Amino acid sequence: MSRAVCLLFLACWLAAAAAKQQANIVQLNEENWEQMLQGDWMIEFFAPWCPACKNLGPVWQELAQWQEDLDISVGHIDVTVDVGLSGRFMVTALPTIFHVHDGQFRQYRGARKLEDFVSFVEDAKWQEIEPIPGWKAPDSLQMSVVAHFYKLSMVLRTVHNHLMETYGLPIWGSYLIFALFTILVGALLGLLLVCVIDCIYPPKPSSRAADHRGESEPEDDDDDVIKDDRVGGASGSEAEEDEEGDEVEGEGASDEDGEEGEGSQASAPSSAQGSPRNVRRRKPPRAD
């Protein structure tokens, strides 16, 4: 009986110790991750299915017991639950460990033993590592956008699995639905962007229309000049016809005078030469 009581007491003590160790590790998520921006932290990104993460688990719990001595907080993030944080920190391998000092992030790439972690923090070896640049910092705006894309990818993956498991769609059918949805959303976004640009920057009248209006005015003047030339040409042709008629009449009159008598023409040569020819003159055409 006493042996059973001792075993029960030992089991309760081990459970309490394990719970205490687990409680020392801060569980970070999308809602409380910003508290790591203050003070010193050691953060582990893990997944329950990862063998390397399982091997690191006991060591990480032992490190959590050194929090008060090292004046540091120890936390971990489950990437299967908080996918957005894995995108925010650009986690590409598991487990991934970060050291955070007052909002400056450094990735730990050393050995994964307890003494190595303690030496890394106690001897301030983290100062030898270059911090992550500002444009890749997890608290930057662009990394927040990346985190939302990671969340969207998980939503699409969930929908993809639901279509295949619930409705029995083949893989290509699910991909076809996503492709059509992507094209439709892209077309709507493009139309919205064009409308916004037209509202902000309304289109201006083209210069070709203005040039066409400017060129149409001198064309009227050219038409007037062409009309005047035509009128002047017609008047000139009429004057030439009249002059030719006068010359024909003059030649006929001279022939008749020659038939009536050559004597009179010979007797008075001076008078015939001295008399001026009567030529009808037309007035010049009046310009319109």
CYANA upper distance limits for C-alpha pairs under 8 A (distance plus 0.5 A):
  1 MET  CA      5 VAL  CA      6.91
  2 SER  CA      6 CYS  CA      6.75
  3 ARG  CA      7 LEU  CA      6.75
  4 ALA  CA      8 LEU  CA      6.63
  5 VAL  CA      9 PHE  CA      6.58
  6 CYS  CA     10 LEU  CA      6.58
  7 LEU  CA     11 ALA  CA      6.65
  8 LEU  CA     12 CYS  CA      6.73
  9 PHE  CA     13 TRP  CA      6.68
 10 LEU  CA     14 LEU  CA      6.69
 11 ALA  CA     15 ALA  CA      6.62
 12 CYS  CA     16 ALA  CA      6.59
 13 TRP  CA     17 ALA  CA      6.57
 14 LEU  CA     18 ALA  CA      6.53
 15 ALA  CA     19 ALA  CA      6.55
 16 ALA  CA     20 LYS  CA      6.54
 17 ALA  CA     21 GLN  CA      6.66
 18 ALA  CA     22 GLN  CA      6.53
 19 ALA  CA     23 ALA  CA      6.38
 20 LYS  CA     24 ASN  CA      6.78
 21 GLN  CA     25 ILE  CA      7.50
 21 GLN  CA     61 GLN  CA      6.44
 21 GLN  CA     62 GLU  CA      8.04
 21 GLN  CA     64 ALA  CA      7.42
 21 GLN  CA     65 GLN  CA      7.27
 22 GLN  CA     61 GLN  CA      7.16
 24 ASN  CA     61 GLN  CA      8.35
 24 ASN  CA     64 ALA  CA      6.21
 24 ASN  CA     65 GLN  CA      7.46
 24 ASN  CA     74 VAL  CA      7.98
 25 ILE  CA     61 GLN  CA      7.51
 25 ILE  CA     64 ALA  CA      6.35
 25 ILE  CA     73 SER  CA      8.42
 25 ILE  CA     74 VAL  CA      5.97
 25 ILE  CA     75 GLY  CA      5.49
 25 ILE  CA     76 HIS  CA      7.50
 26 VAL  CA     73 SER  CA      8.21
 26 VAL  CA     74 VAL  CA      6.72
 26 VAL  CA     75 GLY  CA      4.77
 26 VAL  CA     76 HIS  CA      6.99
 27 GLN  CA     75 GLY  CA      6.28
 27 GLN  CA     76 HIS  CA      6.12
 27 GLN  CA     77 ILE  CA      6.86
 28 LEU  CA     32 ASN  CA      6.45
 28 LEU  CA     33 TRP  CA      5.80
 28 LEU  CA     75 GLY  CA      7.01
 28 LEU  CA     76 HIS  CA      6.60
 28 LEU  CA     77 ILE  CA      5.92
 29 ASN  CA     33 TRP  CA      6.02
 29 ASN  CA     77 ILE  CA      6.94
 29 ASN  CA     78 ASP  CA      8.45
 29 ASN  CA     82 ASP  CA      6.55
 29 ASN  CA     85 LEU  CA      8.01
 30 GLU  CA     82 ASP  CA      6.89
 30 GLU  CA     84 GLY  CA      7.84
 30 GLU  CA     85 LEU  CA      7.22
 36 MET  CA     40 ASP  CA      8.01
 36 MET  CA     41 TRP  CA      6.86
 36 MET  CA    100 VAL  CA      7.51
 36 MET  CA    102 ASP  CA      8.44
 36 MET  CA    103 GLY  CA      7.74
 37 LEU  CA    100 VAL  CA      7.69
 37 LEU  CA    101 HIS  CA      7.92
 37 LEU  CA    102 ASP  CA      5.99
 37 LEU  CA    103 GLY  CA      4.72
 37 LEU  CA    104 GLN  CA      8.21
 38 GLN  CA    101 HIS  CA      7.69
 38 GLN  CA    102 ASP  CA      5.25
 38 GLN  CA    103 GLY  CA      6.71
 39 GLY  CA     72 ILE  CA      7.91
 39 GLY  CA    100 VAL  CA      8.10
 39 GLY  CA    101 HIS  CA      6.29
 39 GLY  CA    102 ASP  CA      5.56
 39 GLY  CA    103 GLY  CA      8.37
 40 ASP  CA     71 ASP  CA      8.03
 40 ASP  CA     72 ILE  CA      5.58
 40 ASP  CA     73 SER  CA      6.77
 40 ASP  CA     99 HIS  CA      7.85
 40 ASP  CA    100 VAL  CA      6.00
 40 ASP  CA    101 HIS  CA      5.12
 40 ASP  CA    102 ASP  CA      7.00
 41 TRP  CA     72 ILE  CA      6.05
 41 TRP  CA     73 SER  CA      5.20
 41 TRP  CA     74 VAL  CA      6.24
 41 TRP  CA     75 GLY  CA      7.83
 41 TRP  CA     98 PHE  CA      8.47
 41 TRP  CA     99 HIS  CA      6.20
 41 TRP  CA    100 VAL  CA      5.47
 41 TRP  CA    101 HIS  CA      7.16
 42 MET  CA     72 ILE  CA      7.88
 42 MET  CA     73 SER  CA      6.83
 42 MET  CA     74 VAL  CA      5.42
 42 MET  CA     75 GLY  CA      6.80
 42 MET  CA     97 ILE  CA      7.55
 42 MET  CA     98 PHE  CA      6.36
 42 MET  CA     99 HIS  CA      5.28
 42 MET  CA    100 VAL  CA      7.01
 43 ILE  CA     74 VAL  CA      6.62
 43 ILE  CA     75 GLY  CA      5.44
 43 ILE  CA     76 HIS  CA      5.74
 43 ILE  CA     77 ILE  CA      7.96
 43 ILE  CA     97 ILE  CA      6.02
 43 ILE  CA     98 PHE  CA      5.61
 43 ILE  CA     99 HIS  CA      6.90
 43 ILE  CA    100 VAL  CA      8.29
 44 GLU  CA     75 GLY  CA      6.96
 44 GLU  CA     76 HIS  CA      4.97
 44 GLU  CA     77 ILE  CA      6.73
 44 GLU  CA     95 PRO  CA      7.13
 44 GLU  CA     96 THR  CA      6.27
 44 GLU  CA     97 ILE  CA      5.05
 44 GLU  CA     98 PHE  CA      7.10
 45 PHE  CA     76 HIS  CA      6.25
 45 PHE  CA     77 ILE  CA      5.40
 45 PHE  CA     78 ASP  CA      6.63
 45 PHE  CA     79 VAL  CA      6.99
 45 PHE  CA     86 SER  CA      8.24
 45 PHE  CA     91 VAL  CA      8.31
 45 PHE  CA     94 LEU  CA      7.18
 45 PHE  CA     95 PRO  CA      6.00
 45 PHE  CA     96 THR  CA      5.62
 45 PHE  CA     97 ILE  CA      6.85
 46 PHE  CA     50 CYS  CA      7.68
 46 PHE  CA     53 CYS  CA      6.21
 46 PHE  CA     76 HIS  CA      7.69
 46 PHE  CA     77 ILE  CA      6.78
 46 PHE  CA     78 ASP  CA      5.81
 46 PHE  CA     79 VAL  CA      6.68
 46 PHE  CA     94 LEU  CA      6.40
 46 PHE  CA     95 PRO  CA      5.61
 46 PHE  CA     96 THR  CA      7.64
 47 ALA  CA     53 CYS  CA      7.21
 47 ALA  CA     78 ASP  CA      6.04
 47 ALA  CA     79 VAL  CA      6.38
 47 ALA  CA     80 THR  CA      6.68
 47 ALA  CA     94 LEU  CA      7.90
 47 ALA  CA     95 PRO  CA      8.28
 48 PRO  CA     53 CYS  CA      7.82
 48 PRO  CA     54 LYS  CA      7.77
 48 PRO  CA     78 ASP  CA      8.17
 49 TRP  CA     54 LYS  CA      8.49
 50 CYS  CA     54 LYS  CA      6.91
 50 CYS  CA     94 LEU  CA      7.65
 50 CYS  CA     95 PRO  CA      8.43
 51 PRO  CA     55 ASN  CA      6.91
 52 ALA  CA     56 LEU  CA      6.77
 52 ALA  CA     94 LEU  CA      7.79
 52 ALA  CA     95 PRO  CA      7.21
 53 CYS  CA     57 GLY  CA      6.62
 53 CYS  CA     94 LEU  CA      7.36
 53 CYS  CA     95 PRO  CA      6.03
 54 LYS  CA     58 PRO  CA      8.39
 55 ASN  CA     59 VAL  CA      8.37
 56 LEU  CA     60 TRP  CA      6.59
 56 LEU  CA    112 ARG  CA      7.72
 57 GLY  CA     61 GLN  CA      6.80
 58 PRO  CA     62 GLU  CA      6.85
 59 VAL  CA     63 LEU  CA      6.73
 59 VAL  CA    112 ARG  CA      8.40
 59 VAL  CA    113 LYS  CA      7.17
 59 VAL  CA    114 LEU  CA      6.38
 60 TRP  CA     64 ALA  CA      6.81
 60 TRP  CA    114 LEU  CA      8.18
 61 GLN  CA     65 GLN  CA      7.34
 62 GLU  CA     66 TRP  CA      7.64
 62 GLU  CA    114 LEU  CA      7.70
 63 LEU  CA     67 GLN  CA      7.55
 63 LEU  CA     74 VAL  CA      7.97
 63 LEU  CA    114 LEU  CA      6.85
 63 LEU  CA    117 PHE  CA      7.95
 63 LEU  CA    118 VAL  CA      8.00
 64 ALA  CA     73 SER  CA      8.01
 64 ALA  CA     74 VAL  CA      6.09
 66 TRP  CA     70 LEU  CA      6.47
 67 GLN  CA     71 ASP  CA      6.05
 67 GLN  CA     72 ILE  CA      5.51
 67 GLN  CA     73 SER  CA      6.21
 67 GLN  CA     74 VAL  CA      7.38
 68 GLU  CA     72 ILE  CA      7.27
 70 LEU  CA    118 VAL  CA      8.18
 70 LEU  CA    121 VAL  CA      7.50
 70 LEU  CA    122 GLU  CA      6.81
 77 ILE  CA     82 ASP  CA      7.74
 78 ASP  CA     82 ASP  CA      6.64
 79 VAL  CA     83 VAL  CA      5.70
 79 VAL  CA     85 LEU  CA      7.74
 79 VAL  CA     86 SER  CA      6.37
 82 ASP  CA     86 SER  CA      7.51
 83 VAL  CA     87 GLY  CA      7.09
 83 VAL  CA    147 ALA  CA      8.22
 83 VAL  CA    150 TYR  CA      6.90
 83 VAL  CA    151 LYS  CA      6.67
 83 VAL  CA    154 MET  CA      8.10
 84 GLY  CA     88 ARG  CA      6.62
 84 GLY  CA    146 VAL  CA      8.49
 84 GLY  CA    147 ALA  CA      4.90
 84 GLY  CA    148 HIS  CA      6.80
 84 GLY  CA    149 PHE  CA      8.46
 84 GLY  CA    150 TYR  CA      6.07
 84 GLY  CA    151 LYS  CA      5.95
 85 LEU  CA     89 PHE  CA      6.61
 85 LEU  CA    147 ALA  CA      6.91
 86 SER  CA     90 MET  CA      6.27
 86 SER  CA     91 VAL  CA      5.62
 86 SER  CA    147 ALA  CA      8.03
 87 GLY  CA     91 VAL  CA      6.89
 87 GLY  CA    143 MET  CA      8.09
 87 GLY  CA    146 VAL  CA      6.54
 87 GLY  CA    147 ALA  CA      5.28
 87 GLY  CA    150 TYR  CA      6.28
 88 ARG  CA    138 PRO  CA      5.67
 88 ARG  CA    139 ASP  CA      8.40
 88 ARG  CA    143 MET  CA      5.68
 88 ARG  CA    144 SER  CA      6.71
 88 ARG  CA    146 VAL  CA      6.74
 88 ARG  CA    147 ALA  CA      5.38
 89 PHE  CA    137 ALA  CA      8.15
 89 PHE  CA    138 PRO  CA      5.94
 89 PHE  CA    143 MET  CA      8.29
 91 VAL  CA     96 THR  CA      7.30
 96 THR  CA    107 GLN  CA      8.24
 96 THR  CA    108 TYR  CA      8.25
 97 ILE  CA    107 GLN  CA      6.52
 97 ILE  CA    108 TYR  CA      5.91
 97 ILE  CA    109 ARG  CA      8.09
 98 PHE  CA    105 PHE  CA      7.12
 98 PHE  CA    106 ARG  CA      6.10
 98 PHE  CA    107 GLN  CA      4.92
 98 PHE  CA    108 TYR  CA      5.96
 99 HIS  CA    105 PHE  CA      6.47
 99 HIS  CA    106 ARG  CA      5.68
 99 HIS  CA    107 GLN  CA      6.64
 99 HIS  CA    108 TYR  CA      7.03
 99 HIS  CA    126 TRP  CA      7.90
100 VAL  CA    104 GLN  CA      5.97
100 VAL  CA    105 PHE  CA      5.22
100 VAL  CA    106 ARG  CA      6.85
101 HIS  CA    105 PHE  CA      7.24
104 GLN  CA    131 PRO  CA      6.68
104 GLN  CA    132 ILE  CA      7.72
105 PHE  CA    131 PRO  CA      6.00
105 PHE  CA    132 ILE  CA      6.11
105 PHE  CA    137 ALA  CA      7.69
106 ARG  CA    126 TRP  CA      7.87
106 ARG  CA    129 ILE  CA      7.16
106 ARG  CA    130 GLU  CA      7.29
106 ARG  CA    131 PRO  CA      5.32
106 ARG  CA    132 ILE  CA      6.42
107 GLN  CA    131 PRO  CA      8.41
107 GLN  CA    132 ILE  CA      8.46
110 GLY  CA    116 ASP  CA      8.07
111 ALA  CA    116 ASP  CA      6.70
111 ALA  CA    117 PHE  CA      8.38
112 ARG  CA    116 ASP  CA      7.13
112 ARG  CA    117 PHE  CA      7.49
113 LYS  CA    117 PHE  CA      6.92
114 LEU  CA    118 VAL  CA      6.70
115 GLU  CA    119 SER  CA      6.50
116 ASP  CA    120 PHE  CA      6.50
117 PHE  CA    121 VAL  CA      6.92
118 VAL  CA    122 GLU  CA      6.33
119 SER  CA    123 ASP  CA      5.97
119 SER  CA    124 ALA  CA      8.20
119 SER  CA    125 LYS  CA      8.02
120 PHE  CA    124 ALA  CA      6.41
120 PHE  CA    125 LYS  CA      5.45
120 PHE  CA    126 TRP  CA      6.83
121 VAL  CA    125 LYS  CA      7.04
121 VAL  CA    126 TRP  CA      7.43
125 LYS  CA    129 ILE  CA      8.12
132 ILE  CA    136 LYS  CA      6.92
132 ILE  CA    137 ALA  CA      6.57
133 PRO  CA    137 ALA  CA      6.64
134 GLY  CA    140 SER  CA      7.64
135 TRP  CA    140 SER  CA      7.11
135 TRP  CA    142 GLN  CA      7.83
135 TRP  CA    143 MET  CA      8.49
136 LYS  CA    140 SER  CA      7.52
136 LYS  CA    142 GLN  CA      8.28
136 LYS  CA    143 MET  CA      7.09
137 ALA  CA    143 MET  CA      7.53
138 PRO  CA    143 MET  CA      6.19
138 PRO  CA    144 SER  CA      7.78
139 ASP  CA    143 MET  CA      7.40
139 ASP  CA    144 SER  CA      7.57
140 SER  CA    144 SER  CA      6.93
141 LEU  CA    145 VAL  CA      7.04
142 GLN  CA    146 VAL  CA      6.94
143 MET  CA    147 ALA  CA      6.64
144 SER  CA    148 HIS  CA      6.96
145 VAL  CA    149 PHE  CA      6.92
146 VAL  CA    150 TYR  CA      6.84
147 ALA  CA    151 LYS  CA      6.89
148 HIS  CA    152 LEU  CA      6.68
149 PHE  CA    153 SER  CA      6.66
150 TYR  CA    154 MET  CA      6.93
151 LYS  CA    155 VAL  CA      6.88
152 LEU  CA    156 LEU  CA      6.76
153 SER  CA    157 ARG  CA      6.62
154 MET  CA    158 THR  CA      6.63
155 VAL  CA    159 VAL  CA      6.78
156 LEU  CA    160 HIS  CA      6.53
157 ARG  CA    161 ASN  CA      6.74
158 THR  CA    162 HIS  CA      6.63
159 VAL  CA    163 LEU  CA      6.65
160 HIS  CA    164 MET  CA      6.94
160 HIS  CA    174 SER  CA      6.85
161 ASN  CA    165 GLU  CA      6.46
162 HIS  CA    166 THR  CA      5.98
162 HIS  CA    167 TYR  CA      7.92
163 LEU  CA    167 TYR  CA      5.77
163 LEU  CA    168 GLY  CA      7.06
163 LEU  CA    169 LEU  CA      6.48
163 LEU  CA    174 SER  CA      7.31
164 MET  CA    168 GLY  CA      5.16
164 MET  CA    169 LEU  CA      5.20
164 MET  CA    170 PRO  CA      6.80
164 MET  CA    171 ILE  CA      7.58
164 MET  CA    174 SER  CA      7.85
165 GLU  CA    169 LEU  CA      8.14
169 LEU  CA    173 GLY  CA      6.43
169 LEU  CA    174 SER  CA      6.97
170 PRO  CA    174 SER  CA      7.01
171 ILE  CA    175 TYR  CA      6.79
172 TRP  CA    176 LEU  CA      6.51
173 GLY  CA    177 ILE  CA      6.85
174 SER  CA    178 PHE  CA      6.88
175 TYR  CA    179 ALA  CA      6.59
176 LEU  CA    180 LEU  CA      6.73
177 ILE  CA    181 PHE  CA      6.62
178 PHE  CA    182 THR  CA      6.52
179 ALA  CA    183 ILE  CA      6.78
180 LEU  CA    184 LEU  CA      6.67
181 PHE  CA    185 VAL  CA      6.62
182 THR  CA    186 GLY  CA      6.52
183 ILE  CA    187 ALA  CA      6.66
184 LEU  CA    188 LEU  CA      6.79
185 VAL  CA    189 LEU  CA      6.60
186 GLY  CA    190 GLY  CA      6.56
187 ALA  CA    191 LEU  CA      6.68
188 LEU  CA    192 LEU  CA      6.64
189 LEU  CA    193 LEU  CA      6.59
190 GLY  CA    194 VAL  CA      6.75
191 LEU  CA    195 CYS  CA      6.80
192 LEU  CA    196 VAL  CA      6.74
193 LEU  CA    197 ILE  CA      6.71
194 VAL  CA    198 ASP  CA      6.65
195 CYS  CA    199 CYS  CA      6.71
196 VAL  CA    200 ILE  CA      6.73
197 ILE  CA    201 TYR  CA      6.20
197 ILE  CA    202 PRO  CA      8.10
198 ASP  CA    202 PRO  CA      5.34
198 ASP  CA    203 PRO  CA      7.33
205 PRO  CA    209 ALA  CA      7.95
206 SER  CA    210 ALA  CA      7.59
207 SER  CA    211 ASP  CA      6.68
208 ARG  CA    212 HIS  CA      6.56
209 ALA  CA    213 ARG  CA      6.80
210 ALA  CA    214 GLY  CA      6.71
211 ASP  CA    215 GLU  CA      6.62
212 HIS  CA    216 SER  CA      6.73
213 ARG  CA    217 GLU  CA      7.58
214 GLY  CA    218 PRO  CA      8.37
215 GLU  CA    219 GLU  CA      7.42
216 SER  CA    220 ASP  CA      7.70
217 GLU  CA    221 ASP  CA      7.77
218 PRO  CA    222 ASP  CA      6.82
219 GLU  CA    223 ASP  CA      6.76
220 ASP  CA    224 ASP  CA      6.87
221 ASP  CA    225 VAL  CA      6.79
222 ASP  CA    226 ILE  CA      6.66
223 ASP  CA    227 LYS  CA      6.66
224 ASP  CA    228 ASP  CA      6.68
225 VAL  CA    229 ASP  CA      6.67
226 ILE  CA    230 ARG  CA      6.71
227 LYS  CA    231 VAL  CA      6.74
228 ASP  CA    232 GLY  CA      6.47
228 ASP  CA    287 ALA  CA      8.07
228 ASP  CA    288 ASP  CA      7.74
229 ASP  CA    233 GLY  CA      6.38
230 ARG  CA    234 ALA  CA      6.67
231 VAL  CA    235 SER  CA      6.76
232 GLY  CA    236 GLY  CA      6.64
232 GLY  CA    285 PRO  CA      7.45
232 GLY  CA    287 ALA  CA      8.44
233 GLY  CA    237 SER  CA      6.74
234 ALA  CA    238 GLU  CA      6.84
235 SER  CA    239 ALA  CA      6.79
235 SER  CA    285 PRO  CA      6.73
236 GLY  CA    240 GLU  CA      6.81
237 SER  CA    241 GLU  CA      6.75
238 GLU  CA    242 ASP  CA      6.78
239 ALA  CA    243 GLU  CA      6.73
239 ALA  CA    282 ARG  CA      7.33
240 GLU  CA    244 GLU  CA      6.72
241 GLU  CA    245 GLY  CA      6.76
242 ASP  CA    246 ASP  CA      6.75
243 GLU  CA    247 GLU  CA      6.77
244 GLU  CA    248 VAL  CA      6.80
245 GLY  CA    249 GLU  CA      6.76
246 ASP  CA    250 GLY  CA      6.61
246 ASP  CA    279 VAL  CA      7.26
246 ASP  CA    280 ARG  CA      7.95
247 GLU  CA    251 GLU  CA      6.68
248 VAL  CA    252 GLY  CA      6.75
249 GLU  CA    253 ALA  CA      6.72
250 GLY  CA    254 SER  CA      6.77
251 GLU  CA    255 ASP  CA      6.83
252 GLY  CA    256 GLU  CA      6.91
253 ALA  CA    257 ASP  CA      6.80
254 SER  CA    258 GLY  CA      6.76
255 ASP  CA    259 GLU  CA      6.99
256 GLU  CA    260 GLU  CA      6.93
257 ASP  CA    261 GLY  CA      7.29
258 GLY  CA    262 GLU  CA      6.35
258 GLY  CA    265 GLN  CA      8.15
261 GLY  CA    265 GLN  CA      7.46
262 GLU  CA    266 ALA  CA      6.67
263 GLY  CA    267 SER  CA      6.46
264 SER  CA    268 ALA  CA      6.71
265 GLN  CA    269 PRO  CA      6.41
265 GLN  CA    272 ALA  CA      7.63
268 ALA  CA    272 ALA  CA      6.94
269 PRO  CA    273 GLN  CA      6.59
270 SER  CA    274 GLY  CA      6.31
271 SER  CA    275 SER  CA      6.60
